[in-house]
Amino acid sequence: MQKCFYITAAAVCLFVAPLAWAQPVQQDRQGSTPTVNLTMDQKHIIKETVKELKIEGVAANLEVTIGEAVPKTVQLHPMPAQLSEKISHIKNHLFFLKGAQIVIVDPRENKAVDIID
């Protein structure tokens, strides 16, 4: 009985462990995993709303990486009220434009938490 248990446990380890290792960690192409969980629909809503604001962006050559501090020289904007109502978990965040990208910033740490293309 005990031998059967060990054989079954070994078989499970052989078949399940490689599956767990094969799961790739999804990383944003900007270098890190976003720390705010936005769905594709939420990202679309943000992009369409911000596009209507006609805000001037920063230089496209500015290096921005998720998890890194945003330079103090970058002018940050509050989330529009209509976004705060629709996507409540980002209502206190700030953002800026970098070319066609929207960079969402955590105001407490002044770090980029997501980049929307």
N, C-alpha and C positions, 0 to 999 in steps of 0.2 A: 504494500500500500504506500509506504513512504517513498519507495523507489519510483512508483508511478507519479507521485506528486512532484518529485525532482525533475523527472523527464518532462512533465507538462510545463513546469515553471521554466525550464531551459528552452523549450520550444517556443513559449510565449515571448521570452526575451529575444530569441533569435529572429522572430518575425515582427515584433512590435518595435523594438529598439531602432532598427534601421529606418522605419517610417518616421519616427520622431526626429532622427538626425537629418532626414531628407527634407524636412520642412524648412524652406528658406525664410529668413527674416526679411520681411518686406521693408525696404528702406526707400525713403524719398530720394529722388535723384540729386537733391541738394546735399546729401551726405548723412543725414540722420533721420530717425523716425519722428514724425510729428508728435507733439505731446498733447495736442487737442484733437479729439476724435471727431472729424467732420466727415459726413457722408458725401458722396459725389453730388447729390442734390443740394446739400447745404453749401458746398463749394460753388456750385453754379449760382445759387441765390446770392452769395457774397459777391461773386464776380459781376453779376448783372447789376446789383445795387451800387457797388463802388464805381462801376463804369459810368453810371448816371451822375456821379458827383463832380466830375471834371476836375479831379485833384491832380496837381502836377507831381510827377514822380522824381525819384532821385536818379543819379547817374547810373546807367545800365551796367557800367563796369564795377560798381560797388560789390564787393564780395559779401554775400550773406549766406550763412549756414544755420540750419535749425539747431538750436541749443546754444548758439554763440550769442554774445552780447551785440546789440545794435549800436553803432557809433552814435555818440551824443549829438553829433552834428545833423543827424537825420531827423527831419520834422515828422513826428508821429501824430496820427489823427485818431480821434475816438470812433468807436463803432457807431454807425448811424442808428438812430432809434428804431427804425423798422427792422434792422437786422437783429438788434438786441431782443426784440419781441419774438422773432421767429427762431432764433438760435440763442437761447438764453445763456448757455455756458460760455459764450464769448463776449457777453455784454460789457465786461470790464476790460477787455483787451483793447489794444491799440493796433493801428496798421499803418503801412506806408506802401507806396507803389515803387516798384523797381522794374522799369520797362513795362512789359505786359503782366508782370507778376504782382500778386498781392502778398505782402509779408505781414503775417499776424504776429504781434509782439505781446508778451506777458509784461504788463506794466510794473509788477513788483520786482522782477529781476532784470527787466529791460533786455530780454532775450527773445530771439525769433522762435516761435513755437510751431509755425506752419508756413508753407509757401504755396500759394495757389497759382497755377499756370493759367 
